[in-house]
Amino acid sequence: MTGSAARYLYLARHGEATPDESELTERGRRQAVLLGERLRGTPLAEVTHGPLPRAEQTARLVHTQVTQGAQGKGVALTSCDAAGDYLPHVPARAELPPDAADTVLDRLSAFPAPERERGPGLARAALDRFTGPVRGDEPRHELVVTHNFLIGWLVRAALDAPPWRWIGLNHTNAGLTVIRYAPDRPASLLLYNDTGHLPPELRWTGMPPELHV
């Protein structure tokens, strides 16, 4: 009988992008390299990224670093639509705290209708693909290079929070979050938006100034 083993899901937001989001800035490339250096020696089986250039470029730079060591040989690099940038859940007014409902709904209504419509399906696909223990006897370590919204969605799911609670979770460029899914245990949030691999001048890109601490 096949057993199950722990999954260690590493989540990272892409590096800093240019204003048109077509590529990484020099700072973004440096962030990606430093993230890869931090993860070198981690027994990653796969690096997955979303389809947008800023995520793909970050993932490739990270992958180059993690595959330099002997332990990194054979780490797969894959693209997945479910790791992309989308609205994972658009709440109804009744789901939201009354004092925040107008602000939240106004903000979400600014996104194009196709983004609001396709997001929930991709979010379900992300939960199916990236969460939960894995089949077999060997733990699995995998990195997903993605975007702010999906990291918030997966963190709120790990904490069994209401679906709307992905809103308000913010992540720096190249910050690292790690979730463990072990058999017969609740999911564990081991790291959240950790930037220990980045020097101070690279730690707060992608975050509003009022959230710099």
GIHUCOR-V639695 format. One record per pair of residues at least 4 apart in sequence whose C-alpha atoms are under 7 Angstrom apart, sorted by the first residue. I is the first residue (numbers start at 1). J is the second residue. D is the distance in Angstrom with one decimal. If there is no record, write none. Layout:
I:J:D + I:J:D
This chain:
2:135:6.7 + 2:136:5.6 + 3:135:6.0 + 3:136:5.1 + 3:137:6.0 + 4:133:6.2 + 4:134:5.4 + 4:135:4.4 + 4:136:4.9 + 4:137:5.8 + 4:183:6.5 + 5:133:5.6 + 5:134:5.3 + 5:135:6.3 + 5:136:6.1 + 5:137:5.3 + 5:138:5.8 + 5:139:5.1 + 5:182:6.5 + 5:183:6.3 + 6:133:4.9 + 6:134:6.2 + 6:139:4.8 + 6:140:6.5 + 6:180:6.8 + 6:181:5.4 + 6:182:4.2 + 6:183:6.3 + 7:132:6.6 + 7:133:5.1 + 7:134:6.0 + 7:139:5.7 + 7:140:4.8 + 7:141:6.0 + 7:180:5.8 + 7:181:5.1 + 7:182:6.5 + 8:140:6.0 + 8:141:4.7 + 8:142:6.4 + 8:178:6.8 + 8:179:5.9 + 8:180:4.6 + 8:181:6.5 + 9:141:6.1 + 9:142:5.4 + 9:143:6.1 + 9:178:5.6 + 9:179:5.2 + 9:180:6.3 + 10:142:5.9 + 10:143:4.5 + 10:144:6.2 + 10:176:6.9 + 10:177:5.8 + 10:178:4.5 + 10:179:6.6 + 11:143:5.8 + 11:144:5.0 + 11:145:6.1 + 11:151:6.6 + 11:176:5.9 + 11:177:5.0 + 11:178:6.1 + 12:144:6.4 + 12:145:4.9 + 12:146:6.2 + 12:174:5.4 + 12:175:5.6 + 12:176:4.9 + 12:177:6.4 + 13:145:5.8 + 13:146:5.0 + 13:147:4.9 + 13:148:6.1 + 13:171:6.9 + 13:172:6.8 + 13:173:5.2 + 13:174:5.0 + 13:175:6.2 + 14:54:6.1 + 14:55:5.0 + 14:58:5.6 + 14:145:6.0 + 14:146:5.9 + 14:147:6.4 + 14:173:5.5 + 14:174:5.5 + 15:24:6.5 + 15:28:4.1 + 15:29:6.5 + 15:31:5.8 + 15:32:5.9 + 15:54:7.0 + 15:58:6.0 + 15:173:4.7 + 15:174:5.2 + 16:24:5.8 + 16:25:6.0 + 16:27:6.5 + 16:28:4.1 + 16:173:5.7 + 16:205:6.5 + 16:206:6.8 + 17:21:5.2 + 17:23:5.7 + 17:24:4.2 + 17:25:5.3 + 17:28:6.3 + 17:54:6.2 + 18:22:6.5 + 18:23:5.9 + 18:24:5.8 + 18:25:5.5 + 21:54:6.6 + 22:53:6.0 + 22:54:6.6 + 23:53:6.0 + 23:54:5.3 + 24:28:5.1 + 24:29:6.0 + 24:54:5.8 + 25:29:6.3 + 26:30:6.3 + 27:31:6.1 + 27:202:7.0 + 28:32:6.3 + 29:33:6.3 + 29:58:6.9 + 30:34:6.2 + 31:35:6.2 + 31:174:6.0 + 31:198:6.8 + 31:202:6.9 + 32:36:6.2 + 32:58:5.4 + 32:61:5.9 + 32:62:5.6 + 32:174:6.3 + 33:37:6.2 + 33:61:5.8 + 33:62:5.7 + 33:65:6.7 + 34:38:6.2 + 34:197:6.2 + 34:198:6.7 + 35:39:6.4 + 35:62:6.4 + 35:174:6.6 + 35:197:6.4 + 36:40:6.1 + 36:62:4.1 + 36:63:6.7 + 36:65:4.9 + 36:66:5.6 + 37:65:5.7 + 37:66:6.7 + 38:197:6.3 + 39:66:6.2 + 40:65:6.5 + 40:66:4.3 + 40:69:6.7 + 41:66:7.0 + 41:69:6.7 + 41:71:5.9 + 41:72:6.8 + 43:71:6.5 + 43:72:6.9 + 43:141:6.2 + 44:75:6.4 + 44:141:4.7 + 44:142:5.2 + 45:75:5.1 + 45:76:6.4 + 45:140:6.7 + 45:141:5.9 + 45:142:5.6 + 46:75:5.2 + 46:76:4.5 + 46:77:5.9 + 46:142:5.1 + 46:143:6.4 + 47:59:6.9 + 47:63:6.8 + 47:76:6.0 + 47:77:4.9 + 47:78:6.4 + 47:142:6.1 + 47:143:4.8 + 47:144:5.9 + 48:77:5.8 + 48:78:4.8 + 48:79:5.5 + 48:80:6.7 + 48:143:6.2 + 48:144:4.7 + 48:145:6.2 + 49:55:5.8 + 49:56:5.7 + 49:59:6.1 + 49:78:6.4 + 49:79:5.0 + 49:80:6.2 + 49:83:5.9 + 49:144:5.6 + 49:145:4.7 + 49:146:5.9 + 50:55:5.8 + 50:56:6.5 + 50:79:5.7 + 50:80:5.3 + 50:81:5.7 + 50:82:7.0 + 50:83:4.4 + 50:84:4.1 + 50:145:6.9 + 50:146:5.7 + 51:55:7.0 + 51:56:6.5 + 51:79:6.1 + 51:80:6.5 + 51:81:6.1 + 51:84:6.0 + 52:56:6.2 + 52:84:7.0 + 53:57:5.9 + 54:58:6.2 + 55:59:6.1 + 55:145:6.0 + 55:146:5.9 + 56:60:6.2 + 57:61:6.3 + 58:62:6.2 + 59:63:5.9 + 59:145:6.0 + 60:64:6.1 + 61:65:6.6 + 62:66:6.3 + 63:67:6.0 + 64:68:6.6 + 66:72:5.4 + 67:72:4.0 + 67:73:5.4 + 67:75:6.8 + 68:72:6.3 + 82:122:5.0 + 82:123:6.6 + 82:125:6.0 + 82:126:5.1 + 83:126:6.7 + 83:146:5.6 + 84:146:6.0 + 84:147:6.8 + 85:147:5.6 + 85:149:6.9 + 86:115:6.2 + 86:119:5.2 + 86:149:6.9 + 87:115:6.6 + 87:116:5.9 + 87:119:4.9 + 87:149:6.7 + 88:119:4.8 + 88:120:4.8 + 88:123:5.0 + 88:150:6.9 + 88:153:6.7 + 89:119:6.7 + 89:120:5.4 + 89:163:6.7 + 89:164:6.4 + 90:116:6.8 + 91:95:6.1 + 91:164:5.7 + 93:101:6.0 + 96:100:6.8 + 96:101:5.4 + 97:101:6.0 + 100:104:6.2 + 101:105:6.0 + 102:106:6.0 + 103:107:6.2 + 104:108:6.3 + 105:109:6.0 + 106:110:6.7 + 111:115:6.6 + 111:116:6.8 + 112:116:6.6 + 113:117:6.1 + 114:118:6.0 + 115:119:5.9 + 118:122:6.7 + 119:123:6.1 + 120:124:6.3 + 121:125:6.3 + 122:126:6.1 + 123:127:6.4 + 124:128:6.3 + 125:129:6.1 + 126:130:5.7 + 127:131:5.4 + 131:181:7.0 + 132:181:5.1 + 133:181:5.2 + 133:182:5.5 + 133:183:5.8 + 146:150:6.9 + 147:151:6.5 + 148:152:6.4 + 148:170:6.5 + 148:171:5.8 + 149:153:6.2 + 149:166:6.9 + 150:154:6.2 + 151:155:6.1 + 152:156:6.1 + 152:166:4.6 + 152:169:5.4 + 153:157:6.2 + 153:166:4.7 + 154:158:6.2 + 155:159:6.3 + 156:160:6.1 + 156:161:5.2 + 156:165:6.2 + 156:166:5.7 + 157:161:6.0 + 158:187:5.4 + 158:188:7.0 + 161:165:6.3 + 171:175:6.5 + 171:193:5.8 + 171:207:6.9 + 172:193:6.8 + 172:203:6.9 + 172:204:5.7 + 172:205:5.9 + 172:206:5.2 + 172:207:5.8 + 173:205:5.8 + 173:206:5.6 + 175:193:4.7 + 175:194:5.3 + 175:195:5.1 + 176:192:6.5 + 176:193:4.9 + 176:194:4.9 + 176:195:6.5 + 177:191:4.9 + 177:192:4.3 + 177:193:5.1 + 177:194:6.4 + 178:189:6.2 + 178:190:5.4 + 178:191:4.9 + 178:192:6.6 + 179:187:6.8 + 179:188:5.6 + 179:189:4.6 + 179:190:5.6 + 180:187:5.7 + 180:188:5.1 + 180:189:6.5 + 180:190:6.9 + 181:187:4.8 + 181:188:6.6 + 182:187:6.8 + 195:203:6.1 + 198:202:5.8 + 198:203:5.8 + 199:203:6.5 + 204:212:6.4 + 207:211:6.5
